[in-house]
Amino acid sequence: MRPLFQPIHLSILSEAVSLSEEIISDRFGLTTEYWLKNPFEVKTLKDEWPVRLPKGVFAHLEKYGNNWYEKFFGKDTQCLYKVLIVDYRVLKVTGGNNTIMMPFLLYIMTHELIHMVRFSRFECAVCIEDKTEEEDKVHLLTESVLSRVKMANLDLVIDFFNGKRITLSMN
């Protein structure tokens, strides 16, 4: 059985979600109205098992609602997004270390919310074929947004996602 988040991890995730929403709102000038029209929920594998996931991801964003062109032409004014956090992969990389887990989950949530903003603003189609190019763009935006945030170990997490670290060990 793969390890899943415990209550302390869920508390850290909740804090990371709130902080990332605040950071994204500030960076992209988003209002409460935006979040009401583009609500999202965050789930973990504990909530959603079984599920098919892309290989190696720490989180997966899904969009529910009408097709993008219906939203574009005003036929659908609301979408629901779901961010699925892959508990066991996060726990494996962070070692369950709470001082690493917070900045790691902040990075993941910020990354996924940037995807969401790009989809909702039609800067990227949900069904793009070259996901690598979109991931690269979102990674650069995530790094830029988080470079202004002062948090212990966030620099280690950014280095990890830049490929400069193979581990998040504190040693």
MIDOSE-1310 file (N, C-alpha, C; in nm, 2 decimals, decimal comma, always signed):
residues 171
mrpl	+0,08/-0,12/+0,00/+0,00/+0,00/+0,00/+0,09/+0,13/+0,00; +0,06/+0,22/-0,09/+0,14/+0,34/-0,10/+0,09/+0,44/+0,02; +0,19/+0,51/+0,07/+0,16/+0,60/+0,18/+0,07/+0,72/+0,13; -0,02/+0,76/+0,21/-0,11/+0,87/+0,17/-0,09/+0,98/+0,28
fqpi	-0,14/+1,10/+0,25/-0,13/+1,21/+0,34/-0,20/+1,18/+0,47; -0,14/+1,22/+0,58/-0,20/+1,22/+0,71/-0,25/+1,36/+0,74; -0,33/+1,37/+0,85/-0,39/+1,50/+0,88/-0,29/+1,62/+0,88; -0,17/+1,60/+0,93/-0,07/+1,71/+0,93/-0,03/+1,75/+0,79
hlsi	-0,02/+1,66/+0,70/+0,01/+1,69/+0,56/-0,11/+1,76/+0,49; -0,23/+1,72/+0,52/-0,35/+1,78/+0,47/-0,36/+1,93/+0,52; -0,32/+1,95/+0,64/-0,31/+2,09/+0,69/-0,21/+2,17/+0,62; -0,10/+2,12/+0,59/+0,01/+2,19/+0,51/-0,04/+2,21/+0,37
lsea	-0,11/+2,12/+0,31/-0,17/+2,13/+0,18/-0,27/+2,25/+0,17; -0,35/+2,25/+0,27/-0,45/+2,36/+0,28/-0,39/+2,50/+0,29; -0,28/+2,51/+0,37/-0,21/+2,63/+0,38/-0,14/+2,67/+0,24; -0,09/+2,57/+0,18/-0,02/+2,59/+0,05/-0,13/+2,64/-0,06
vsls	-0,24/+2,58/-0,05/-0,35/+2,62/-0,15/-0,39/+2,76/-0,13; -0,41/+2,80/+0,00/-0,45/+2,94/+0,03/-0,34/+3,04/-0,01; -0,22/+3,01/+0,02/-0,11/+3,10/-0,02/-0,09/+3,11/-0,17; -0,10/+3,00/-0,24/-0,08/+3,00/-0,38/-0,19/+3,08/-0,45
eeii	-0,32/+3,07/-0,40/-0,43/+3,14/-0,45/-0,40/+3,29/-0,44; -0,35/+3,33/-0,32/-0,32/+3,47/-0,29/-0,21/+3,52/-0,38; -0,11/+3,44/-0,40/+0,01/+3,48/-0,49/-0,04/+3,49/-0,63; -0,12/+3,40/-0,68/-0,16/+3,40/-0,82/-0,26/+3,52/-0,84
sdrf	-0,34/+3,55/-0,74/-0,44/+3,66/-0,75/-0,36/+3,79/-0,76; -0,26/+3,81/-0,68/-0,17/+3,93/-0,68/-0,10/+3,94/-0,82; -0,04/+3,83/-0,86/+0,04/+3,83/-0,99/-0,04/+3,86/-1,11; -0,16/+3,80/-1,12/-0,24/+3,81/-1,24/-0,36/+3,91/-1,22
gltt	-0,36/+3,98/-1,11/-0,47/+4,08/-1,09/-0,61/+4,01/-1,08; -0,62/+3,90/-1,02/-0,75/+3,83/-1,02/-0,83/+3,87/-0,90; -0,96/+3,88/-0,93/-1,06/+3,92/-0,82/-1,14/+3,80/-0,77; -1,21/+3,83/-0,67/-1,30/+3,72/-0,61/-1,40/+3,67/-0,72
eywl	-1,44/+3,76/-0,81/-1,53/+3,73/-0,92/-1,46/+3,62/-1,01; -1,34/+3,64/-1,04/-1,26/+3,54/-1,12/-1,27/+3,40/-1,06; -1,24/+3,39/-0,93/-1,24/+3,26/-0,86/-1,38/+3,20/-0,85; -1,48/+3,29/-0,84/-1,62/+3,24/-0,84/-1,66/+3,18/-0,98
knpf	-1,61/+3,24/-1,08/-1,64/+3,19/-1,22/-1,55/+3,07/-1,26; -1,44/+3,05/-1,19/-1,34/+2,95/-1,22/-1,31/+2,87/-1,09; -1,40/+2,81/-1,02/-1,37/+2,75/-0,89/-1,29/+2,62/-0,91; -1,21/+2,59/-0,81/-1,13/+2,47/-0,82/-1,14/+2,40/-0,68
evkt	-1,12/+2,27/-0,69/-1,11/+2,19/-0,57/-0,98/+2,11/-0,57; -0,93/+2,08/-0,45/-0,81/+2,01/-0,44/-0,84/+1,88/-0,37; -0,80/+1,77/-0,44/-0,82/+1,64/-0,38/-0,69/+1,56/-0,38; -0,69/+1,46/-0,30/-0,57/+1,37/-0,29/-0,61/+1,23/-0,34
lkde	-0,52/+1,14/-0,35/-0,55/+1,01/-0,40/-0,64/+0,94/-0,29; -0,63/+0,98/-0,17/-0,71/+0,92/-0,07/-0,86/+0,94/-0,10; -0,89/+1,06/-0,16/-1,03/+1,10/-0,20/-1,07/+1,04/-0,34; -0,97/+1,02/-0,42/-1,00/+0,99/-0,56/-0,96/+0,85/-0,62
wpvr	-0,91/+0,76/-0,53/-0,85/+0,64/-0,58/-0,96/+0,55/-0,63; -0,96/+0,47/-0,73/-0,84/+0,46/-0,83/-0,86/+0,57/-0,94; -0,75/+0,61/-0,99/-0,75/+0,71/-1,10/-0,63/+0,69/-1,19; -0,64/+0,73/-1,31/-0,53/+0,72/-1,41/-0,45/+0,85/-1,41
lpkg	-0,32/+0,84/-1,39/-0,24/+0,96/-1,38/-0,13/+0,96/-1,49; -0,09/+1,07/-1,54/+0,03/+1,08/-1,63/+0,15/+1,03/-1,54; +0,24/+0,97/-1,61/+0,36/+0,92/-1,55/+0,44/+1,03/-1,48; +0,48/+1,00/-1,35/+0,57/+1,09/-1,28/+0,52/+1,22/-1,23
vfah	+0,40/+1,25/-1,24/+0,35/+1,38/-1,20/+0,32/+1,39/-1,05; +0,33/+1,51/-0,99/+0,30/+1,53/-0,85/+0,16/+1,58/-0,83; +0,10/+1,63/-0,94/-0,04/+1,68/-0,94/-0,09/+1,67/-1,08; -0,22/+1,67/-1,09/-0,29/+1,66/-1,22/-0,41/+1,75/-1,22
leky	-0,42/+1,84/-1,32/-0,53/+1,94/-1,33/-0,63/+1,88/-1,43; -0,76/+1,88/-1,39/-0,86/+1,85/-1,48/-0,96/+1,96/-1,48; -1,02/+1,98/-1,60/-1,12/+2,08/-1,62/-1,26/+2,02/-1,65; -1,36/+2,07/-1,58/-1,50/+2,02/-1,61/-1,58/+2,13/-1,66
gnnw	-1,68/+2,10/-1,74/-1,76/+2,21/-1,79/-1,77/+2,19/-1,94; -1,83/+2,29/-2,01/-1,84/+2,28/-2,15/-1,71/+2,30/-2,22; -1,70/+2,27/-2,35/-1,58/+2,29/-2,43/-1,54/+2,43/-2,43; -1,41/+2,45/-2,45/-1,35/+2,59/-2,44/-1,42/+2,68/-2,54
yekf	-1,46/+2,64/-2,66/-1,52/+2,73/-2,76/-1,66/+2,77/-2,71; -1,73/+2,69/-2,63/-1,85/+2,74/-2,58/-1,83/+2,85/-2,47; -1,73/+2,83/-2,39/-1,70/+2,94/-2,30/-1,65/+3,06/-2,37; -1,57/+3,05/-2,48/-1,52/+3,16/-2,55/-1,63/+3,24/-2,61
fgkd	-1,74/+3,17/-2,66/-1,85/+3,24/-2,73/-1,96/+3,27/-2,63; -1,93/+3,26/-2,50/-2,03/+3,31/-2,40/-2,14/+3,21/-2,37; -2,13/+3,09/-2,42/-2,24/+2,99/-2,39/-2,21/+2,92/-2,25; -2,10/+2,93/-2,20/-2,07/+2,87/-2,07/-1,99/+2,97/-1,99
tqcl	-2,03/+3,01/-1,88/-1,96/+3,12/-1,80/-1,89/+3,06/-1,68; -1,90/+2,93/-1,67/-1,83/+2,87/-1,55/-1,77/+2,74/-1,58; -1,65/+2,71/-1,53/-1,59/+2,58/-1,53/-1,55/+2,55/-1,39; -1,53/+2,42/-1,37/-1,48/+2,37/-1,25/-1,35/+2,30/-1,28
ykvl	-1,25/+2,33/-1,20/-1,12/+2,27/-1,21/-1,10/+2,18/-1,09; -1,03/+2,07/-1,11/-0,99/+1,99/-1,00/-0,84/+1,96/-1,00; -0,77/+1,99/-0,89/-0,63/+1,96/-0,88/-0,62/+1,83/-0,80; -0,56/+1,73/-0,86/-0,54/+1,60/-0,78/-0,39/+1,59/-0,74
ivdy	-0,37/+1,59/-0,61/-0,23/+1,58/-0,56/-0,20/+1,43/-0,54; -0,09/+1,39/-0,59/-0,04/+1,25/-0,58/+0,04/+1,24/-0,46; -0,03/+1,20/-0,35/+0,02/+1,20/-0,21/+0,15/+1,12/-0,21; +0,15/+1,00/-0,25/+0,27/+0,91/-0,23/+0,39/+0,97/-0,31
rvlk	+0,38/+1,03/-0,42/+0,49/+1,09/-0,49/+0,55/+1,21/-0,41; +0,46/+1,29/-0,36/+0,50/+1,41/-0,28/+0,57/+1,36/-0,15; +0,51/+1,26/-0,09/+0,58/+1,21/+0,03/+0,71/+1,14/+0,00; +0,73/+1,08/-0,11/+0,85/+1,02/-0,14/+0,96/+1,12/-0,17
vtgg	+0,93/+1,23/-0,24/+1,03/+1,33/-0,27/+1,07/+1,41/-0,15; +0,97/+1,45/-0,07/+0,99/+1,53/+0,05/+1,03/+1,45/+0,17; +1,02/+1,32/+0,16/+1,05/+1,24/+0,28/+0,95/+1,26/+0,40; +0,84/+1,33/+0,37/+0,74/+1,36/+0,47/+0,79/+1,47/+0,56
nnti	+0,90/+1,54/+0,52/+0,96/+1,65/+0,60/+0,87/+1,77/+0,58; +0,81/+1,81/+0,69/+0,72/+1,93/+0,69/+0,78/+2,06/+0,64; +0,91/+2,08/+0,67/+0,98/+2,20/+0,63/+1,01/+2,20/+0,48; +1,01/+2,09/+0,42/+1,02/+2,08/+0,27/+0,89/+2,07/+0,21
mmpf	+0,79/+2,01/+0,28/+0,66/+1,98/+0,21/+0,59/+2,11/+0,18; +0,59/+2,21/+0,28/+0,52/+2,34/+0,25/+0,57/+2,40/+0,12; +0,70/+2,43/+0,11/+0,74/+2,50/-0,02/+0,72/+2,41/-0,14; +0,73/+2,28/-0,12/+0,70/+2,18/-0,24/+0,56/+2,19/-0,28
llyi	+0,47/+2,19/-0,19/+0,32/+2,19/-0,22/+0,29/+2,33/-0,27; +0,35/+2,44/-0,22/+0,33/+2,57/-0,27/+0,37/+2,58/-0,42; +0,48/+2,52/-0,45/+0,53/+2,52/-0,59/+0,42/+2,44/-0,68; +0,38/+2,33/-0,63/+0,29/+2,25/-0,71/+0,16/+2,32/-0,73
mthe	+0,10/+2,38/-0,62/-0,03/+2,45/-0,64/-0,01/+2,57/-0,72; +0,09/+2,65/-0,71/+0,12/+2,77/-0,79/+0,12/+2,73/-0,94; +0,20/+2,62/-0,96/+0,21/+2,57/-1,10/+0,07/+2,53/-1,16; -0,01/+2,46/-1,08/-0,14/+2,41/-1,13/-0,23/+2,53/-1,15
lihm	-0,23/+2,63/-1,06/-0,32/+2,74/-1,07/-0,28/+2,83/-1,19; -0,15/+2,84/-1,22/-0,11/+2,91/-1,34/-0,16/+2,84/-1,47; -0,16/+2,71/-1,47/-0,22/+2,64/-1,58/-0,37/+2,68/-1,59; -0,44/+2,68/-1,48/-0,58/+2,71/-1,47/-0,60/+2,85/-1,53
vrfs	-0,52/+2,95/-1,49/-0,54/+3,08/-1,53/-0,52/+3,09/-1,69; -0,41/+3,02/-1,73/-0,39/+3,02/-1,88/-0,50/+2,96/-1,96; -0,56/+2,85/-1,91/-0,67/+2,79/-1,98/-0,79/+2,89/-1,98; -0,82/+2,95/-1,86/-0,94/+3,03/-1,85/-0,93/+3,16/-1,93
rfec	-0,80/+3,20/-1,96/-0,78/+3,32/-2,04/-0,75/+3,29/-2,18; -0,76/+3,16/-2,22/-0,74/+3,12/-2,36/-0,60/+3,14/-2,40; -0,50/+3,14/-2,31/-0,36/+3,15/-2,35/-0,31/+3,01/-2,38; -0,39/+2,91/-2,36/-0,35/+2,78/-2,39/-0,47/+2,69/-2,39
avci	-0,49/+2,60/-2,49/-0,60/+2,51/-2,49/-0,57/+2,39/-2,41; -0,68/+2,35/-2,34/-0,67/+2,23/-2,25/-0,62/+2,11/-2,33; -0,66/+2,10/-2,45/-0,63/+1,98/-2,53/-0,51/+1,99/-2,62; -0,41/+2,07/-2,59/-0,30/+2,09/-2,67/-0,22/+1,96/-2,69
edkt	-0,16/+1,95/-2,81/-0,09/+1,83/-2,84/+0,05/+1,83/-2,78; +0,12/+1,94/-2,78/+0,26/+1,95/-2,73/+0,25/+2,00/-2,59; +0,23/+1,91/-2,49/+0,22/+1,95/-2,35/+0,36/+1,99/-2,30; +0,47/+1,95/-2,36/+0,60/+1,99/-2,31/+0,62/+2,14/-2,32
eeed	+0,58/+2,20/-2,43/+0,60/+2,34/-2,45/+0,52/+2,42/-2,34; +0,39/+2,38/-2,32/+0,31/+2,44/-2,22/+0,37/+2,42/-2,08; +0,42/+2,30/-2,05/+0,48/+2,28/-1,92/+0,60/+2,37/-1,90; +0,68/+2,39/-2,00/+0,80/+2,47/-1,99/+0,76/+2,62/-1,97
kvhl	+0,66/+2,67/-2,03/+0,61/+2,80/-2,01/+0,56/+2,82/-1,87; +0,48/+2,72/-1,82/+0,42/+2,73/-1,69/+0,53/+2,72/-1,58; +0,63/+2,64/-1,61/+0,74/+2,63/-1,51/+0,81/+2,76/-1,50; +0,84/+2,83/-1,61/+0,91/+2,96/-1,61/+0,83/+3,06/-1,53
ltes	+0,69/+3,06/-1,56/+0,61/+3,15/-1,49/+0,60/+3,12/-1,34; +0,60/+2,99/-1,31/+0,60/+2,95/-1,16/+0,72/+3,00/-1,09; +0,84/+2,98/-1,16/+0,96/+3,02/-1,10/+0,97/+3,17/-1,08; +0,92/+3,25/-1,18/+0,91/+3,39/-1,17/+0,83/+3,44/-1,06
vlsr	+0,71/+3,38/-1,05/+0,61/+3,42/-0,95/+0,67/+3,39/-0,81; +0,72/+3,27/-0,79/+0,77/+3,23/-0,66/+0,91/+3,29/-0,62; +0,98/+3,35/-0,72/+1,11/+3,41/-0,69/+1,09/+3,53/-0,60; +0,97/+3,59/-0,59/+0,94/+3,70/-0,50/+0,89/+3,66/-0,36
vkma	+0,87/+3,53/-0,34/+0,82/+3,48/-0,22/+0,94/+3,44/-0,13; +0,94/+3,49/+0,00/+1,04/+3,45/+0,09/+0,98/+3,34/+0,18; +1,04/+3,22/+0,16/+1,00/+3,11/+0,24/+1,12/+3,01/+0,25; +1,14/+2,96/+0,37/+1,25/+2,86/+0,39/+1,23/+2,75/+0,30
nldl	+1,34/+2,71/+0,24/+1,36/+2,59/+0,15/+1,29/+2,61/+0,01; +1,23/+2,72/-0,01/+1,17/+2,74/-0,15/+1,27/+2,74/-0,26; +1,39/+2,79/-0,23/+1,50/+2,79/-0,32/+1,54/+2,65/-0,36; +1,54/+2,56/-0,26/+1,57/+2,42/-0,28/+1,47/+2,35/-0,38
vidf	+1,35/+2,38/-0,35/+1,24/+2,33/-0,44/+1,25/+2,38/-0,58; +1,27/+2,51/-0,60/+1,29/+2,56/-0,73/+1,41/+2,50/-0,80; +1,52/+2,48/-0,73/+1,63/+2,41/-0,79/+1,60/+2,27/-0,83; +1,52/+2,20/-0,75/+1,47/+2,07/-0,78/+1,40/+2,06/-0,91
fngk	+1,30/+2,15/-0,92/+1,22/+2,16/-1,05/+1,30/+2,21/-1,17; +1,41/+2,28/-1,14/+1,50/+2,32/-1,25/+1,60/+2,21/-1,29; +1,60/+2,10/-1,22/+1,69/+1,99/-1,24/+1,83/+2,01/-1,18; +1,84/+2,11/-1,10/+1,97/+2,14/-1,03/+1,99/+2,05/-0,91
ritl	+1,89/+1,99/-0,86/+1,90/+1,90/-0,75/+1,82/+1,77/-0,78; +1,88/+1,66/-0,74/+1,81/+1,53/-0,76/+1,73/+1,49/-0,64; +1,76/+1,55/-0,53/+1,69/+1,52/-0,40/+1,66/+1,65/-0,33; +1,57/+1,64/-0,24/+1,53/+1,76/-0,16/+1,59/+1,73/-0,01
smn	+1,68/+1,65/+0,00/+1,74/+1,62/+0,13/+1,80/+1,75/+0,18; +1,79/+1,77/+0,31/+1,84/+1,89/+0,37/+1,99/+1,88/+0,40; +2,06/+1,77/+0,37/+2,20/+1,76/+0,40/+2,28/+1,83/+0,30
